[in-house]
Amino acid sequence: MTGLICGHLADVEQVTPDSQDSCPECVALGDTWVHLRECQTCGHVGCCDSSKNKHATAHYGATGHPLIRSYEPGEGWWWCYEDEVVFEVEGVPPERPR
């Protein structure tokens, strides 16, 4: 997947995920998730919009942090909520395997 690069990419810094293999909010609720997404502002890991709770999008709504990245092994795409664009970043390898 490629697309236009959003204007928020310049604000991204190295983040440390707050979970290695789960959506902490789903775990706390005793729920499951489909896929994981990592906030590129603070490292929050949340479940995707195909998941019941949509915690990644809820995190954006609560914080305004615009960029997420797929947190699935081998996937390298990013999404900007504000610009509604999906893209890959040249030179950035797919998400690290856990």
N, C-alpha and C positions, 0 to 999 in steps of 0.2 A: 504494500500500500504506500502510495506516495501522495503528497498534496502540497498545498502552500504552507510554508513555515509561518507560524503565528508570531506576533510581536512579543509574546511573553517568554519566548525561549531565552532571550538575553538575561532574564532574571533567575534562571535555574542555577543552582549550586549543587555540589555533591550532597546527597542526602543519605541518611541511614534508615532503612526500613524499620518500622516499629514491630514487625512480625516477620518471621522467616517463611512461614508456611500456612498461614491462616488469616481469616478476617477476625481480629480480636473481638469486634462487636457481635458478630454472629456466634462466636464461641461463648461469650457471656450470656447470650440469649438461648443457647442450646440449639441453634439453627445451623443449617448447612449453607454452602454457597456454591456458585458455578465456577467463576473465574475471579482472580484477584487483580487489583490495580494499585499502583503506588503513586502517591502524591509527590510531585517533583519540587514542591516548596518545603515540605516538612517531613516526608518519609512515611506518612500515614498509609497503612495498607488497608484497603476496604474491598468489599465484594462488588462485582460488576452489576450493570443494570439488568442482566438476565437472571440475577439472583433475587430472591424474595425481598430482601431488605435494602438493596441498592445503596450500601454504605459509602462507596466511593463518591457517588453523586451527592449523597447527603452531606459528606464532608465538604465538598465544594460549596454547597448551599450554606453551610454553617461558617465557613472560613473565607470563601472567595478565592481560594487557591486554584488557579485556572488550569494547570497542567497535570495530567496523570500519564502514567506509562504502564503498559501491560506488565504484569508481574508474573506472567506465565513463562515457564522455561522455553527458550528458543524464539519468543516473540519480541520484536523490536519496535513496535508501533507506539506512538504517543497520541494523546487527544487533548485538545484545548477546548474547555467548556465555553469560554467567552467567544472565541472565534469560530467555534464549531467546525474544526478542521482536524483531520487525522493525518499523521505524517511519520516518517522515520527520520532520524538524525544521522547524517553521513558521518562515518567514523565512530559511531557509538554502537558497540556490539549488542546483539539481543540480550535481554535480561539474563542475569547470571543464573545458572542452575542452582537449586537449593538442595 
